[in-house]
Amino acid sequence: MLPAKESLTVEFKSEQKRPQSHDEIVDNVVALANTEGGTLYLGIEDDGIVTGVCDEHRNINGLAALIFNKTVPQLPARVAFLYENEVPIVSIEVGNSQQIVSTSQGKTLQRRLKADGSPEVVPLFVSQFISRLSQQRFYDFSAQPAPEARLDDLNPDSRNKLRSRIRSANAQNSLLSFTDEDFDRALELVVDGPYGLQPSVAGLLTIGSVDAIHRSVPAASAVFQVMKGMSPKVNMDPFVLPLVDMFDRVGELMEPWNPSHEVMSGLIRVDLPDFDRGAFREAMINAFCHRDYARMGSVRFLVDDDGLTIANPGGFIEGVSEDNLLTAQPRSRNPQLALILKAAGYVERTGRGVDTIYAGSIAAGGSFPDYSQSSAEEVILFLRRVVPDEAFVTMIGDEERRRGAPLPVWSLIVLSLLREHRRLTVVQLCDFSHLEHRRIVSAVENLVEAGLVEGVGSGSSRSYMLSARVYKRSEGLASYVRQRDIDATRRSGLVLEFAEKNDGVVTTADVMDLFGLSYISAYRLLKKLEDAGKLRREGNGPSSRYVLG
């Protein structure tokens, strides 16, 4: 099956009027290899219409040799001769190169998307090499000597603050007994440079003076903005601080714009902020830790009526995407900086900080973190304001108190999806969550065992919903029973099931709500069950009720 249109990984080239030159073919292949890899198709128009490859390029062995000999380093390509509706075309597939590839003429190219979403080939400049290699995890910019930095650019007060953070995270850490010089060496805050010992980029970012950061890592800035409708309430100019101060400063700026709502979780009062503070802090630190410091631009924080946007320069690194954020192996664009922040307890030691972002966002009944606007140039996270769901919070709180431990993020995701969509199959849960089948099955089984979820139906059509216990606490059992495949022949049984789950009691109003019946139809159904001895009526008039006989 041929792709319908061009993309970052697909390029169509027409040969209807003339053959593509050797240089044009090599240029396009190099650009694909320097981006995400992909396939070049010869004999297809830009609009996807197949018109056929020229005779000159039907020798696929010759094309593979051409590409191998005209690229540096030499690039292997998989070339295939295909037919689409009996029209011949050629596909040339290359992988995402682990090195920067040039043509034998010295051209280094890459692909990018234009504003209309169509791809184009553009130069990959020398200044972009560091970003490209960092994204591929072949170069740690944060471990390099900071340009023009001197040892006295490291701020003693900031170093003491870093020591204090390490002490709070692990009072037994041997780093705490080191002299300043040994401390800096052990954390690689300083490294050997061309003129002797000097601060590393990571060291300068973490505990450097503001002037030194401005001079040596000019991209290391942040912007904080607040919008109310179309009016800016806060619009700060880009500011620079060492990270030991930056995290606290951004937290202080955020606090006035993150009001709390008081809800009851059982007998306990709980304050739920618009944005979970743990999720916000983890997202903020991730933005600084994983951003591309070789690319100009600030880490941006924007609070508006809808929610909070956090954006940082540099797209997801190789092997990580929006779809596998929760399951991909922890990787950092700046490994040395990440190690320093882990030692100080700023980030999860397991590297699973994204779990905290998800769990914090959905545990109060909020929506999933949204990374859909991210691109190759930047990662953009949107956190929607939480409208607290008291019943959901109570359910989570009760279960976590019963377990004596927080619910796993996989379980929270399943509960959140069932809360939103009412009933879902395992396949649908996998589709909505982008999680592997085994994780969803395990989470569902654990929740069924805990009594929070129950299955409906059997076989491949078996679906899952929140249990009667959950509905009874939240929306009422009428909503629960409505999810149970109701038809006219089952109404009597479902009325009895409703009464059973409602402390043995059902009223005419319950039956009207349950099936959308008129008063007289609901009364007749209850009277029929009373005559059969299944229910017993108590009271008269509007206040009457029926109890199990």
Kinemage of the C-alpha trace (Angstrom):
@kinemage 1
@onewidth
@group {chain A} dominant
@subgroup {mainchain}
@vectorlist {calphas} color= white
{ca met a 1} P 0.000 0.000 0.000
{ca leu a 2} L 1.506 3.300 -1.125
{ca pro a 3} L 1.211 6.364 1.114
{ca ala a 4} L -1.495 8.807 0.043
{ca lys a 5} L 0.572 11.969 0.461
{ca glu a 6} L 4.004 13.324 1.271
{ca ser a 7} L 5.151 13.702 4.862
{ca leu a 8} L 8.342 14.178 6.849
{ca thr a 9} L 9.250 10.561 6.022
{ca val a 10} L 7.738 10.281 2.514
{ca glu a 11} L 8.851 12.098 -0.670
{ca phe a 12} L 7.295 11.774 -4.145
{ca lys a 13} L 9.288 12.634 -7.287
{ca ser a 14} L 7.788 12.796 -10.774
{ca glu a 15} L 9.627 11.452 -13.799
{ca gln a 16} L 6.840 12.195 -16.269
{ca lys a 17} L 8.646 15.111 -17.951
{ca arg a 18} L 12.288 14.227 -17.206
{ca pro a 19} L 14.308 11.780 -15.107
{ca gln a 20} L 15.448 12.959 -11.687
{ca ser a 21} L 19.168 13.741 -11.770
{ca his a 22} L 21.607 11.740 -9.673
{ca asp a 23} L 22.259 14.782 -7.484
{ca glu a 24} L 18.521 15.322 -6.876
{ca ile a 25} L 18.074 11.707 -5.798
{ca val a 26} L 21.090 11.810 -3.469
{ca asp a 27} L 20.029 15.167 -1.983
{ca asn a 28} L 16.596 13.808 -1.061
{ca val a 29} L 17.987 10.585 0.381
{ca val a 30} L 20.509 12.512 2.527
{ca ala a 31} L 17.735 14.800 3.820
{ca leu a 32} L 15.618 11.783 4.819
{ca ala a 33} L 18.567 10.130 6.595
{ca asn a 34} L 19.307 13.329 8.557
{ca thr a 35} L 15.715 13.665 9.777
{ca glu a 36} L 13.732 10.545 10.673
{ca gly a 37} L 14.572 8.251 7.772
{ca gly a 38} L 11.897 7.390 5.232
{ca thr a 39} L 11.201 6.544 1.603
{ca leu a 40} L 11.738 8.377 -1.685
{ca tyr a 41} L 9.352 7.261 -4.453
{ca leu a 42} L 10.321 7.820 -8.104
{ca gly a 43} L 7.381 7.939 -10.522
{ca ile a 44} L 4.726 9.577 -8.318
{ca glu a 45} L 3.437 13.146 -8.624
{ca asp a 46} L 3.282 15.509 -5.637
{ca asp a 47} L -0.480 14.909 -5.401
{ca gly a 48} L 0.042 11.139 -5.097
{ca ile a 49} L -0.925 10.170 -8.667
{ca val a 50} L 1.250 7.341 -9.990
{ca thr a 51} L 2.693 8.199 -13.432
{ca gly a 52} L 5.648 5.797 -13.605
{ca val a 53} L 9.424 5.755 -13.302
{ca cys a 54} L 11.681 6.383 -16.298
{ca asp a 55} L 13.621 3.547 -17.957
{ca glu a 56} L 16.941 4.940 -16.710
{ca his a 57} L 16.054 4.300 -13.058
{ca arg a 58} L 14.656 0.783 -13.376
{ca asn a 59} L 18.092 -0.650 -12.566
{ca ile a 60} L 17.659 -0.802 -8.799
{ca asn a 61} L 21.151 -2.203 -8.153
{ca gly a 62} L 22.649 0.776 -9.938
{ca leu a 63} L 20.600 3.191 -7.784
{ca ala a 64} L 21.732 1.532 -4.547
{ca ala a 65} L 25.375 1.749 -5.667
{ca leu a 66} L 24.933 5.386 -6.715
{ca ile a 67} L 23.629 6.387 -3.283
{ca phe a 68} L 26.316 4.391 -1.460
{ca asn a 69} L 29.123 6.012 -3.449
{ca lys a 70} L 27.814 9.598 -3.346
{ca thr a 71} L 27.178 9.897 0.421
{ca val a 72} L 29.569 10.519 3.335
{ca pro a 73} L 29.573 8.406 5.415
{ca gln a 74} L 28.409 5.882 2.847
{ca leu a 75} L 24.700 5.265 3.229
{ca pro a 76} L 23.070 1.887 2.525
{ca ala a 77} L 19.641 2.128 0.881
{ca arg a 78} L 16.923 -0.464 0.260
{ca val a 79} L 15.763 -0.011 -3.337
{ca ala a 80} L 12.708 -1.839 -4.704
{ca phe a 81} L 10.947 -1.987 -8.087
{ca leu a 82} L 7.151 -1.920 -7.623
{ca tyr a 83} L 3.971 -1.878 -9.701
{ca glu a 84} L 0.881 0.130 -8.814
{ca asn a 85} L -2.046 -0.630 -11.139
{ca glu a 86} L 0.524 -2.032 -13.593
{ca val a 87} L 2.491 1.259 -13.565
{ca pro a 88} L 6.177 0.829 -12.527
{ca ile a 89} L 7.667 2.889 -9.693
{ca val a 90} L 10.842 2.705 -7.594
{ca ser a 91} L 11.055 3.083 -3.808
{ca ile a 92} L 14.316 4.057 -2.072
{ca glu a 93} L 14.205 3.536 1.699
{ca val a 94} L 16.819 4.773 4.178
{ca gly a 95} L 16.955 4.628 7.955
{ca asn a 96} L 17.376 7.428 10.454
{ca ser a 97} L 21.155 7.838 10.373
{ca gln a 98} L 23.056 7.735 13.647
{ca gln a 99} L 25.607 10.095 12.110
{ca ile a 100} L 25.244 13.324 10.164
{ca val a 101} L 25.279 12.440 6.459
{ca ser a 102} L 26.483 14.676 3.613
{ca thr a 103} L 26.589 14.288 -0.141
{ca ser a 104} L 29.991 13.645 -1.705
{ca gln a 105} L 29.830 17.282 -2.860
{ca gly a 106} L 29.695 18.458 0.768
{ca lys a 107} L 25.979 19.311 1.054
{ca thr a 108} L 24.331 18.493 4.390
{ca leu a 109} L 20.538 18.548 4.178
{ca gln a 110} L 17.489 17.812 6.317
{ca arg a 111} L 13.700 17.819 5.956
{ca arg a 112} L 11.187 20.001 7.726
{ca leu a 113} L 7.473 20.726 7.455
{ca lys a 114} L 6.254 24.013 6.002
{ca ala a 115} L 3.332 25.954 7.460
{ca asp a 116} L 0.884 24.079 5.211
{ca gly a 117} L 2.153 20.708 6.475
{ca ser a 118} L 4.023 19.757 3.299
{ca pro a 119} L 7.715 18.771 3.553
{ca glu a 120} L 10.719 20.565 2.104
{ca val a 121} L 14.467 19.956 1.926
{ca val a 122} L 16.614 22.610 3.640
{ca pro a 123} L 20.280 22.899 4.680
{ca leu a 124} L 21.436 21.363 7.958
{ca phe a 125} L 23.819 24.056 9.158
{ca val a 126} L 26.919 23.416 11.249
{ca ser a 127} L 25.293 25.305 14.134
{ca gln a 128} L 22.533 22.656 14.133
{ca phe a 129} L 24.885 19.675 14.324
{ca ile a 130} L 24.932 19.664 18.136
{ca ser a 131} L 21.119 19.640 18.288
{ca arg a 132} L 20.938 16.795 15.786
{ca leu a 133} L 23.526 14.651 17.589
{ca ser a 134} L 21.985 15.387 21.000
{ca gln a 135} L 18.584 14.327 19.712
{ca gln a 136} L 20.172 11.081 18.526
{ca arg a 137} L 21.782 10.683 21.989
{ca phe a 138} L 25.286 10.617 20.493
{ca tyr a 139} L 26.431 13.886 22.047
{ca asp a 140} L 25.892 15.305 25.521
{ca phe a 141} L 26.114 19.060 25.201
{ca ser a 142} L 25.625 19.480 28.953
{ca ala a 143} L 28.853 17.527 29.660
{ca gln a 144} L 31.015 19.813 27.494
{ca pro a 145} L 33.142 22.696 28.843
{ca ala a 146} L 31.001 25.835 28.905
{ca pro a 147} L 32.373 28.331 26.348
{ca glu a 148} L 34.462 31.100 27.962
{ca ala a 149} L 33.526 29.922 31.474
{ca arg a 150} L 35.927 30.232 34.431
{ca leu a 151} L 35.977 28.427 37.768
{ca asp a 152} L 34.918 31.586 39.614
{ca asp a 153} L 31.723 31.636 37.500
{ca leu a 154} L 30.306 28.971 39.853
{ca asn a 155} L 28.344 30.682 42.629
{ca pro a 156} L 29.277 29.500 46.184
{ca asp a 157} L 25.761 30.259 47.495
{ca ser a 158} L 24.213 28.198 44.702
{ca arg a 159} L 26.652 25.357 45.438
{ca asn a 160} L 25.573 25.413 49.099
{ca lys a 161} L 21.949 25.293 47.993
{ca leu a 162} L 22.736 22.268 45.821
{ca arg a 163} L 24.440 20.593 48.798
{ca ser a 164} L 21.348 21.288 50.894
{ca arg a 165} L 19.109 19.686 48.268
{ca ile a 166} L 21.351 16.600 48.164
{ca arg a 167} L 21.230 16.400 51.975
{ca ser a 168} L 17.419 16.545 51.902
{ca ala a 169} L 17.278 13.811 49.264
{ca asn a 170} L 19.848 11.546 50.953
{ca ala a 171} L 21.545 12.625 54.162
{ca gln a 172} L 24.007 9.717 53.839
{ca asn a 173} L 25.295 10.791 50.423
{ca ser a 174} L 29.100 10.730 50.481
{ca leu a 175} L 29.190 13.869 48.300
{ca leu a 176} L 28.293 15.908 51.376
{ca ser a 177} L 31.691 15.240 52.972
{ca phe a 178} L 33.676 16.375 49.914
{ca thr a 179} L 35.521 19.662 49.635
{ca asp a 180} L 34.090 22.113 47.108
{ca glu a 181} L 36.722 21.125 44.551
{ca asp a 182} L 36.075 17.390 44.933
{ca phe a 183} L 32.312 17.993 45.045
{ca asp a 184} L 32.453 19.853 41.727
{ca arg a 185} L 34.619 17.147 40.138
{ca ala a 186} L 32.461 14.263 41.400
{ca leu a 187} L 29.279 15.771 39.926
{ca glu a 188} L 31.171 16.927 36.832
{ca leu a 189} L 30.171 20.497 37.529
{ca val a 190} L 33.701 21.117 36.253
{ca val a 191} L 35.550 19.275 33.466
{ca asp a 192} L 38.859 19.506 31.659
{ca gly a 193} L 38.694 22.186 28.991
{ca pro a 194} L 41.186 23.424 26.398
{ca tyr a 195} L 42.873 25.651 29.011
{ca gly a 196} L 42.550 23.451 32.097
{ca leu a 197} L 39.696 22.890 34.521
{ca gln a 198} L 36.531 24.888 33.810
{ca pro a 199} L 32.768 24.646 34.454
{ca ser a 200} L 30.775 22.232 32.333
{ca val a 201} L 27.582 23.423 30.656
{ca ala a 202} L 25.616 21.372 33.227
{ca gly a 203} L 27.607 22.871 36.099
{ca leu a 204} L 27.087 26.425 34.883
{ca leu a 205} L 23.359 25.828 34.312
{ca thr a 206} L 22.947 24.391 37.812
{ca ile a 207} L 25.026 26.697 40.034
{ca gly a 208} L 26.565 29.330 37.742
{ca ser a 209} L 26.248 33.084 38.169
{ca val a 210} L 23.583 34.842 36.113
{ca asp a 211} L 26.165 36.838 34.133
{ca ala a 212} L 28.159 33.705 33.303
{ca ile a 213} L 25.053 31.836 32.115
{ca his a 214} L 24.114 34.828 29.941
{ca arg a 215} L 27.581 34.798 28.417
{ca ser a 216} L 28.198 31.064 27.930
{ca val a 217} L 24.709 29.524 27.498
{ca pro a 218} L 22.572 32.416 26.217
{ca ala a 219} L 19.614 30.142 25.414
{ca ala a 220} L 19.113 29.206 29.096
{ca ser a 221} L 16.184 31.513 29.857
{ca ala a 222} L 12.538 31.273 30.882
{ca val a 223} L 9.406 33.273 30.075
{ca phe a 224} L 6.291 33.411 32.289
{ca gln a 225} L 2.968 34.781 31.022
{ca val a 226} L -0.619 34.906 32.283
{ca met a 227} L -3.574 35.726 30.010
{ca lys a 228} L -7.144 36.488 31.098
{ca gly a 229} L -9.191 36.345 27.942
{ca met a 230} L -7.266 38.526 25.498
{ca ser a 231} L -5.651 40.652 28.215
{ca pro a 232} L -2.126 39.911 29.508
{ca lys a 233} L -2.021 39.940 33.317
{ca val a 234} L 1.643 38.922 33.570
{ca asn a 235} L 4.124 39.215 30.708
{ca met a 236} L 7.671 38.870 31.987
{ca asp a 237} L 10.722 39.389 29.829
{ca pro a 238} L 13.001 36.350 29.463
{ca phe a 239} L 14.962 35.849 32.685
{ca val a 240} L 18.014 33.761 33.589
{ca leu a 241} L 18.823 32.035 36.885
{ca pro a 242} L 20.854 28.982 37.912
{ca leu a 243} L 18.529 25.986 38.035
{ca val a 244} L 18.760 25.682 41.841
{ca asp a 245} L 17.042 29.105 41.935
{ca met a 246} L 15.048 28.837 38.687
{ca phe a 247} L 12.820 26.000 39.901
{ca asp a 248} L 11.832 27.900 43.051
{ca arg a 249} L 11.269 31.145 41.139
{ca val a 250} L 8.949 29.596 38.556
{ca gly a 251} L 7.062 27.836 41.373
{ca glu a 252} L 6.581 31.182 43.145
{ca leu a 253} L 5.341 32.826 39.943
{ca met a 254} L 2.856 30.001 39.383
{ca glu a 255} L 1.373 29.820 42.871
{ca pro a 256} L -0.968 32.883 42.699
{ca trp a 257} L -2.468 31.504 39.478
{ca asn a 258} L -3.115 28.011 40.817
{ca pro a 259} L -6.111 28.323 43.171
{ca ser a 260} L -7.341 25.355 45.216
{ca his a 261} L -10.814 23.851 45.598
{ca glu a 262} L -11.868 22.092 48.789
{ca val a 263} L -13.627 18.741 48.362
{ca met a 264} L -14.483 15.918 50.737
{ca ser a 265} L -12.757 12.567 50.231
{ca gly a 266} L -14.761 10.425 52.620
{ca leu a 267} L -14.399 12.202 55.958
{ca ile a 268} L -11.216 13.994 54.923
{ca arg a 269} L -11.095 17.501 53.461
{ca val a 270} L -8.792 17.685 50.455
{ca asp a 271} L -7.505 20.821 48.713
{ca leu a 272} L -7.281 20.265 44.968
{ca pro a 273} L -5.472 22.966 42.956
{ca asp a 274} L -6.320 23.719 39.331
{ca phe a 275} L -2.980 22.120 38.408
{ca asp a 276} L -1.593 19.342 40.581
{ca arg a 277} L 1.541 20.778 42.177
{ca gly a 278} L 3.532 17.573 41.828
{ca ala a 279} L 2.619 17.242 38.154
{ca phe a 280} L 3.453 20.903 37.509
{ca arg a 281} L 6.824 20.707 39.248
{ca glu a 282} L 7.791 17.548 37.372
{ca ala a 283} L 6.734 19.059 34.035
{ca met a 284} L 8.647 22.269 34.797
{ca ile a 285} L 11.856 20.434 35.721
{ca asn a 286} L 11.543 18.163 32.670
{ca ala a 287} L 11.309 21.223 30.432
{ca phe a 288} L 14.628 22.595 31.738
{ca cys a 289} L 16.353 19.215 31.998
{ca his a 290} L 15.482 17.906 28.521
{ca arg a 291} L 15.451 21.108 26.462
{ca asp a 292} L 17.951 21.719 23.659
{ca tyr a 293} L 20.445 24.264 25.038
{ca ala a 294} L 22.169 24.531 21.653
{ca arg a 295} L 18.954 25.946 20.153
{ca met a 296} L 17.957 29.551 20.873
{ca gly a 297} L 14.664 30.074 22.660
{ca ser a 298} L 13.244 30.165 26.179
{ca val a 299} L 11.307 27.637 28.216
{ca arg a 300} L 7.801 29.146 28.091
{ca phe a 301} L 5.059 29.025 30.727
{ca leu a 302} L 1.629 30.340 29.707
{ca val a 303} L -1.386 30.288 32.025
{ca asp a 304} L -4.716 31.106 30.378
{ca asp a 305} L -8.420 30.456 30.927
{ca asp a 306} L -8.170 26.921 29.540
{ca gly a 307} L -5.059 25.706 31.292
{ca leu a 308} L -1.272 25.747 31.450
{ca thr a 309} L 1.116 25.413 28.506
{ca ile a 310} L 4.777 24.500 29.064
{ca ala a 311} L 6.986 24.563 25.954
{ca asn a 312} L 10.704 23.966 25.578
{ca pro a 313} L 13.038 24.173 22.541
{ca gly a 314} L 13.970 20.827 20.992
{ca gly a 315} L 11.608 18.022 20.005
{ca phe a 316} L 11.377 14.566 21.554
{ca ile a 317} L 14.681 12.716 21.422
{ca glu a 318} L 15.223 9.598 19.322
{ca gly a 319} L 12.992 6.711 20.456
{ca val a 320} L 10.449 8.881 22.293
{ca ser a 321} L 7.156 10.145 20.894
{ca glu a 322} L 3.785 11.356 22.129
{ca asp a 323} L 2.427 7.820 21.732
{ca asn a 324} L 5.044 6.020 23.855
{ca leu a 325} L 5.862 8.602 26.540
{ca leu a 326} L 4.625 6.346 29.330
{ca thr a 327} L 6.395 3.209 28.155
{ca ala a 328} L 9.604 4.405 26.472
{ca gln a 329} L 12.854 3.839 28.337
{ca pro a 330} L 13.882 6.988 30.273
{ca arg a 331} L 16.267 9.002 28.112
{ca ser a 332} L 17.647 12.512 28.389
{ca arg a 333} L 19.013 14.913 25.819
{ca asn a 334} L 21.352 16.162 28.575
{ca pro a 335} L 22.475 13.064 30.549
{ca gln a 336} L 24.999 14.873 32.763
{ca leu a 337} L 22.516 17.565 33.745
{ca ala a 338} L 19.934 14.853 34.485
{ca leu a 339} L 22.411 13.032 36.763
{ca ile a 340} L 23.053 16.212 38.773
{ca leu a 341} L 19.332 16.884 39.181
{ca lys a 342} L 18.707 13.261 40.213
{ca ala a 343} L 21.456 13.433 42.844
{ca ala a 344} L 19.794 16.549 44.261
{ca gly a 345} L 16.352 14.931 44.301
{ca tyr a 346} L 14.846 17.353 41.810
{ca val a 347} L 13.776 14.596 39.435
{ca glu a 348} L 12.608 11.004 39.828
{ca arg a 349} L 15.600 8.722 40.428
{ca thr a 350} L 13.885 6.117 38.239
{ca gly a 351} L 13.517 8.625 35.416
{ca arg a 352} L 9.742 8.038 35.379
{ca gly a 353} L 8.741 11.645 35.996
{ca val a 354} L 6.156 11.510 33.212
{ca asp a 355} L 4.203 9.013 35.372
{ca thr a 356} L 3.926 11.739 38.020
{ca ile a 357} L 2.627 14.197 35.431
{ca tyr a 358} L -0.067 11.762 34.275
{ca ala a 359} L -1.050 10.570 37.750
{ca gly a 360} L -1.277 14.083 39.171
{ca ser a 361} L -3.325 15.323 36.224
{ca ile a 362} L -5.978 12.602 36.282
{ca ala a 363} L -6.242 11.609 39.974
{ca ala a 364} L -8.601 14.521 40.694
{ca gly a 365} L -10.768 13.791 37.666
{ca gly a 366} L -8.781 15.897 35.210
{ca ser a 367} L -7.928 15.097 31.603
{ca phe a 368} L -4.749 13.509 30.265
{ca pro a 369} L -1.659 15.687 29.702
{ca asp a 370} L -1.736 16.821 26.068
{ca tyr a 371} L 1.487 16.687 24.027
{ca ser a 372} L -0.272 16.781 20.640
{ca gln a 373} L 1.103 20.195 19.609
{ca ser a 374} L 4.729 19.066 19.941
{ca ser a 375} L 6.921 19.138 16.843
{ca ala a 376} L 10.492 18.447 15.763
{ca glu a 377} L 11.392 21.949 17.019
{ca glu a 378} L 9.807 21.936 20.483
{ca val a 379} L 7.944 19.859 23.047
{ca ile a 380} L 4.654 21.460 24.076
{ca leu a 381} L 2.706 20.179 27.088
{ca phe a 382} L -0.815 21.412 27.817
{ca leu a 383} L -2.395 20.755 31.218
{ca arg a 384} L -6.115 21.527 31.333
{ca arg a 385} L -7.529 23.078 34.483
{ca val a 386} L -9.008 20.446 36.786
{ca val a 387} L -12.718 20.605 37.550
{ca pro a 388} L -12.639 18.460 40.708
{ca asp a 389} L -14.794 15.324 40.582
{ca glu a 390} L -15.551 14.671 44.246
{ca ala a 391} L -16.812 11.132 43.679
{ca phe a 392} L -13.745 10.204 41.609
{ca val a 393} L -11.392 11.728 44.196
{ca thr a 394} L -13.201 9.816 46.957
{ca met a 395} L -12.953 6.549 45.026
{ca ile a 396} L -9.212 7.020 44.449
{ca gly a 397} L -8.610 8.131 48.041
{ca asp a 398} L -10.549 5.211 49.549
{ca glu a 399} L -8.738 2.658 47.400
{ca glu a 400} L -5.296 4.123 48.119
{ca arg a 401} L -6.018 4.133 51.857
{ca arg a 402} L -7.160 0.505 51.614
{ca arg a 403} L -3.976 -0.466 49.781
{ca gly a 404} L -1.722 1.724 51.859
{ca ala a 405} L -0.052 2.891 48.639
{ca pro a 406} L -0.810 5.091 45.617
{ca leu a 407} L -2.595 3.496 42.672
{ca pro a 408} L -0.305 2.742 39.708
{ca val a 409} L -0.556 5.227 36.865
{ca trp a 410} L -1.890 2.439 34.585
{ca ser a 411} L -4.849 1.890 36.944
{ca leu a 412} L -5.555 5.620 37.141
{ca ile a 413} L -5.585 5.814 33.345
{ca val a 414} L -8.092 2.937 33.059
{ca leu a 415} L -10.367 4.439 35.732
{ca ser a 416} L -10.202 7.858 34.092
{ca leu a 417} L -11.105 6.453 30.668
{ca leu a 418} L -14.027 4.438 32.070
{ca arg a 419} L -15.242 7.507 33.945
{ca glu a 420} L -15.240 9.482 30.692
{ca his a 421} L -16.448 6.850 28.196
{ca arg a 422} L -18.612 4.692 30.515
{ca arg a 423} L -17.908 1.360 28.794
{ca leu a 424} L -14.837 0.255 26.848
{ca thr a 425} L -13.297 -2.961 25.579
{ca val a 426} L -9.636 -3.773 26.174
{ca val a 427} L -8.889 -2.842 22.556
{ca gln a 428} L -10.567 0.553 23.025
{ca leu a 429} L -8.690 1.134 26.282
{ca cys a 430} L -5.423 0.425 24.446
{ca asp a 431} L -6.360 2.802 21.615
{ca phe a 432} L -7.336 5.678 23.910
{ca ser a 433} L -4.362 5.278 26.253
{ca his a 434} L -1.623 4.347 23.715
{ca leu a 435} L -0.563 1.647 26.187
{ca glu a 436} L 0.482 -1.921 25.462
{ca his a 437} L -2.153 -4.659 25.652
{ca arg a 438} L -0.404 -6.439 28.542
{ca arg a 439} L -0.362 -3.306 30.717
{ca ile a 440} L -4.058 -2.619 30.153
{ca val a 441} L -5.047 -6.248 30.814
{ca ser a 442} L -3.015 -6.296 34.034
{ca ala a 443} L -4.491 -2.976 35.221
{ca val a 444} L -8.059 -4.073 34.425
{ca glu a 445} L -7.611 -7.406 36.233
{ca asn a 446} L -6.284 -5.643 39.337
{ca leu a 447} L -9.181 -3.163 39.316
{ca val a 448} L -11.746 -5.950 38.870
{ca glu a 449} L -10.185 -7.766 41.817
{ca ala a 450} L -10.385 -4.550 43.867
{ca gly a 451} L -14.084 -4.180 43.041
{ca leu a 452} L -13.699 -0.868 41.206
{ca val a 453} L -14.350 -2.254 37.717
{ca glu a 454} L -16.558 -5.034 36.398
{ca gly a 455} L -16.857 -6.805 33.072
{ca val a 456} L -19.930 -6.975 30.837
{ca gly a 457} L -20.382 -9.653 28.180
{ca ser a 458} L -17.882 -12.281 27.124
{ca gly a 459} L -15.330 -13.122 24.472
{ca ser a 460} L -13.865 -10.479 22.204
{ca ser a 461} L -16.843 -8.168 22.809
{ca arg a 462} L -16.357 -8.157 26.581
{ca ser a 463} L -16.283 -4.597 27.860
{ca tyr a 464} L -15.595 -2.974 31.206
{ca met a 465} L -17.247 -0.280 33.296
{ca leu a 466} L -16.980 1.234 36.734
{ca ser a 467} L -18.602 -1.063 39.276
{ca ala a 468} L -21.940 -0.619 40.998
{ca arg a 469} L -20.085 0.359 44.179
{ca val a 470} L -18.492 3.291 42.367
{ca tyr a 471} L -21.728 4.426 40.711
{ca lys a 472} L -23.587 4.186 43.988
{ca arg a 473} L -21.094 6.612 45.517
{ca ser a 474} L -21.182 8.989 42.586
{ca glu a 475} L -23.932 9.297 39.988
{ca gly a 476} L -26.507 6.923 41.414
{ca leu a 477} L -27.281 3.389 40.423
{ca ala a 478} L -29.600 4.429 37.596
{ca ser a 479} L -26.569 5.451 35.584
{ca tyr a 480} L -24.900 2.126 36.390
{ca val a 481} L -27.844 0.008 35.266
{ca arg a 482} L -28.197 2.013 32.042
{ca gln a 483} L -24.784 0.687 31.025
{ca arg a 484} L -25.943 -2.936 31.319
{ca asp a 485} L -27.480 -3.518 27.843
{ca ile a 486} L -31.098 -2.885 28.803
{ca asp a 487} L -33.980 -4.177 26.680
{ca ala a 488} L -37.697 -4.521 27.381
{ca thr a 489} L -37.568 -8.242 28.185
{ca arg a 490} L -34.971 -7.657 30.912
{ca arg a 491} L -36.622 -4.749 32.689
{ca ser a 492} L -38.078 -6.789 35.519
{ca gly a 493} L -34.732 -8.402 36.268
{ca leu a 494} L -32.920 -5.075 36.123
{ca val a 495} L -35.401 -3.459 38.510
{ca leu a 496} L -34.672 -6.237 40.998
{ca glu a 497} L -30.930 -5.868 40.363
{ca phe a 498} L -31.216 -2.125 40.983
{ca ala a 499} L -33.092 -2.692 44.252
{ca glu a 500} L -30.531 -5.282 45.345
{ca lys a 501} L -27.677 -2.818 44.862
{ca asn a 502} L -29.675 0.035 46.444
{ca asp a 503} L -30.124 -1.449 49.917
{ca gly a 504} L -33.184 -3.441 48.813
{ca val a 505} L -35.264 -0.384 47.863
{ca val a 506} L -36.650 1.010 44.574
{ca thr a 507} L -39.177 3.797 43.871
{ca thr a 508} L -41.388 4.715 40.934
{ca ala a 509} L -39.106 7.692 40.232
{ca asp a 510} L -36.099 5.340 40.085
{ca val a 511} L -37.781 3.182 37.431
{ca met a 512} L -38.848 6.256 35.419
{ca asp a 513} L -35.242 7.486 35.433
{ca leu a 514} L -33.832 4.039 34.742
{ca phe a 515} L -35.807 3.293 31.573
{ca gly a 516} L -37.176 6.696 30.549
{ca leu a 517} L -40.747 5.514 31.258
{ca ser a 518} L -43.843 7.528 32.075
{ca tyr a 519} L -45.199 7.447 35.622
{ca ile a 520} L -48.012 5.028 34.765
{ca ser a 521} L -45.674 2.621 32.889
{ca ala a 522} L -43.199 2.599 35.776
{ca tyr a 523} L -46.042 2.024 38.258
{ca arg a 524} L -47.393 -0.933 36.214
{ca leu a 525} L -43.942 -2.565 36.080
{ca leu a 526} L -43.552 -2.280 39.861
{ca lys a 527} L -47.144 -3.499 40.424
{ca lys a 528} L -46.417 -6.555 38.268
{ca leu a 529} L -43.385 -7.391 40.433
{ca glu a 530} L -45.443 -6.782 43.584
{ca asp a 531} L -48.169 -9.177 42.380
{ca ala a 532} L -45.477 -11.788 41.650
{ca gly a 533} L -44.241 -11.522 45.242
{ca lys a 534} L -40.848 -10.135 44.213
{ca leu a 535} L -41.438 -6.685 45.767
{ca arg a 536} L -43.432 -5.405 48.724
{ca arg a 537} L -44.940 -1.931 48.736
{ca glu a 538} L -44.438 0.365 51.724
{ca gly a 539} L -46.404 3.589 52.143
{ca asn a 540} L -48.890 5.323 49.853
{ca gly a 541} L -48.822 8.144 47.335
{ca pro a 542} L -45.654 9.883 46.106
{ca ser a 543} L -43.658 8.784 49.162
{ca ser a 544} L -44.314 5.069 48.637
{ca arg a 545} L -41.450 2.728 47.911
{ca tyr a 546} L -40.941 -0.927 47.071
{ca val a 547} L -38.657 -3.267 48.979
{ca leu a 548} L -37.473 -6.730 48.053
{ca gly a 549} L -40.016 -9.326 49.148
